[in-house]
Amino acid sequence: MSRRCELTGKGVLTGNNVSHANNKTRRRFLPNLNDVTLMSDTLGRSFSFKVAASTLRTVDHRGGLDAFLAKAKVDELSPKALKVKRDIEKALAAN
């Protein structure tokens, strides 16, 4: 189970803990991932994703899941999100 946002690809970063004595030890910066259910207006059903909190704010800002996926880069999406994006595009083309 990877710690990666399914919509933006945001993942774990690494860095150093630096003590007062300037000792450095390696550490990991984990993304703030949440399990959310997002509704697609075009398809009329909901999908569950593991997304970062910052991504959730971006989805709301762009106007929902459909608008977010329309602008999203294909190489950042998970296979599950990519399938939802293609289903939305097919539904819009059919209308």
Secondary structure as UniProt FT lines:
FT   TURN            6..8
FT   STRAND          13..18
FT   TURN            20..21
FT   STRAND          24..29
FT   STRAND          33..40
FT   TURN            41..44
FT   STRAND          45..52
FT   HELIX           53..62
FT   HELIX           65..71
FT   HELIX           74..76
FT   HELIX           79..94
//
